[in-house]
Each structure stands twice: as structure tokens, then as C-alpha cells.
Amino acid sequence: MHSTSQHSTSQHRGGQVEITVARFEEESFGAPATKQRRKTERPKRYKVLLHNDDFTSMEFVVEVLTRHFHKPPAEATRVMLEVHHKGIGVAGIYPKDQAETKVAEVTAEAQACGMPLLLTIEAE
């Protein structure tokens, strides 16, 4: 019996990557038998980071964390204090497209409010 393998990869909505492995085995009659196995990998995730500055108010940061990142008020305050004392803090962890969207939305809101709040993303 002779066997070969083929691998294919496809990207799906939501960032999941699906890898299909097809194995072809020639049986004694010469007709190939096909076995497929699917393996789904989680998409790479990214941390949305808030950076400290001397002008953005603490209240604004807490509001951003509760409204855009769905943090309870106590957790939002904890993250804000981490940013204030350590210079940086994690607002949330998301697939890349969601992380980029969060950064764009919050940055636009901060600019509209006259706040220089800086957000970046970093691979987890």
C-alpha cells in the first residue's frame, strides 16, 4: 500500500484557520481511498495596550475601559491605576482585526475629546 498526504490551509471569518489534511492510500485494487482530518487552530491574539500620558484624565480612561472594553468599574479603575503607575496597561486581548478596531475607535473618541490617549497592539 502506498500513501501520500496533502495539506491545505484556509482562513475563515473570525480569524480561525482551518487546516485540512487529506491522506490518499492506494488499496490493492488501485483505487485511492481518501481520509480527511480537520484541525482548527485558534487565531493569534493581540493585547490592546493603553499608554500613560500627562494630559488624559483618569476618568476618561476608566470610561473608555468600561464602555469600549466592557470592564466592570472596579477592574477599569485597577487597569487605569496600572497605566498611571507603570506607564502601560492591558485593556483587553482580542484577535488582530478586533484589536485594531478597538484602537481606532478609542483613538478617534480620545481625539474628539481633546485627549492624547495612545493605544497600541502587541502580539500575545
C-alpha positions as CSV (number, residue, x, y, z in Angstrom):
1,M,0.0,0.0,0.0
2,H,1.3,3.5,-0.9
3,S,0.2,6.6,0.8
4,T,0.7,10.4,0.2
5,S,-0.6,13.4,2.1
6,Q,-1.9,16.8,1.0
7,H,-2.2,19.8,3.3
8,S,-4.4,22.8,2.7
9,T,-5.0,25.9,4.8
10,S,-7.9,28.3,4.6
11,Q,-8.8,31.4,6.6
12,H,-12.4,31.7,7.9
13,R,-14.4,34.6,9.2
14,G,-13.5,35.4,12.8
15,G,-9.8,34.7,12.1
16,Q,-9.9,30.9,12.6
17,V,-7.5,29.0,10.5
18,E,-8.6,25.6,9.3
19,I,-6.1,23.0,8.2
20,T,-7.3,20.1,6.2
21,V,-5.1,17.1,5.9
22,A,-6.1,14.6,3.2
23,R,-4.4,11.2,3.1
24,F,-4.6,9.2,-0.1
25,E,-3.9,5.5,0.2
26,E,-3.9,3.2,-2.8
27,E,-5.6,0.0,-2.0
28,S,-4.8,-3.3,-3.7
29,F,-7.4,-2.6,-6.3
30,G,-5.6,0.6,-7.4
31,A,-8.4,3.0,-6.4
32,P,-7.3,5.6,-3.9
33,A,-9.1,5.8,-0.6
34,T,-9.4,9.3,0.9
35,K,-9.3,10.0,4.7
36,Q,-9.8,13.6,5.8
37,R,-8.9,15.1,9.2
38,R,-9.6,18.7,10.2
39,K,-7.6,20.6,12.7
40,T,-8.8,24.1,13.7
41,E,-6.1,26.4,15.1
42,R,-7.0,29.4,17.2
43,P,-6.1,32.8,15.6
44,K,-3.2,34.7,17.1
45,R,-4.4,37.1,19.7
46,Y,-3.2,40.6,20.4
47,K,-3.1,42.8,23.6
48,V,-4.6,46.2,23.3
49,L,-2.3,48.4,25.4
50,L,-3.0,51.8,27.0
51,H,0.0,54.2,27.5
52,N,0.3,56.8,30.2
53,D,0.5,60.5,29.3
54,D,0.3,63.7,31.4
55,F,-2.9,65.0,29.8
56,T,-5.6,62.3,29.5
57,S,-7.8,62.3,32.6
58,M,-8.1,59.2,34.8
59,E,-11.9,59.5,34.5
60,F,-11.7,59.4,30.7
61,V,-9.5,56.2,30.8
62,V,-12.0,54.5,33.2
63,E,-14.9,55.5,30.9
64,V,-13.1,54.1,27.8
65,L,-12.3,50.8,29.7
66,T,-16.0,50.4,30.8
67,R,-17.6,51.4,27.5
68,H,-15.3,50.0,24.8
69,F,-13.6,47.1,26.7
70,H,-16.6,46.2,28.8
71,K,-14.7,46.2,32.1
72,P,-16.6,46.5,35.4
73,P,-15.9,49.8,37.1
74,A,-13.5,48.3,39.7
75,E,-11.5,46.5,37.1
76,A,-11.4,49.6,34.9
77,T,-10.1,51.6,37.8
78,R,-7.4,48.9,38.5
79,V,-6.2,49.0,34.9
80,M,-6.2,52.8,34.9
81,L,-4.1,52.9,38.0
82,E,-1.7,50.3,36.5
83,V,-1.3,52.6,33.4
84,H,-0.8,55.6,35.7
85,H,1.9,53.9,37.9
86,K,3.6,51.6,35.5
87,G,3.2,53.6,32.3
88,I,1.3,50.9,30.4
89,G,-1.6,48.5,30.9
90,V,-3.6,45.9,29.1
91,A,-7.1,46.9,28.1
92,G,-8.0,43.6,26.6
93,I,-6.9,40.7,24.4
94,Y,-8.5,40.1,21.0
95,P,-8.0,38.7,17.5
96,K,-6.0,41.1,15.4
97,D,-8.9,42.7,13.5
98,Q,-10.9,43.3,16.7
99,A,-7.8,44.8,18.5
100,E,-7.2,47.1,15.5
101,T,-10.8,48.2,15.5
102,K,-10.8,48.9,19.3
103,V,-7.6,51.0,18.9
104,A,-9.1,53.0,16.0
105,E,-12.5,53.6,17.8
106,V,-10.9,54.7,21.1
107,T,-8.2,56.8,19.4
108,A,-10.9,58.7,17.4
109,E,-13.0,59.3,20.5
110,A,-10.0,60.5,22.5
111,Q,-9.0,62.9,19.7
112,A,-12.6,64.2,19.5
113,C,-12.4,64.9,23.3
114,G,-9.0,66.6,23.0
115,M,-7.2,63.7,24.8
116,P,-3.9,62.4,23.5
117,L,-4.5,58.9,24.7
118,L,-2.2,56.4,23.0
119,L,-3.3,52.8,22.4
120,T,-1.2,50.1,20.6
121,I,-1.5,46.4,19.9
122,E,1.1,43.8,20.7
123,A,1.1,40.0,19.9
124,E,0.3,37.9,22.9
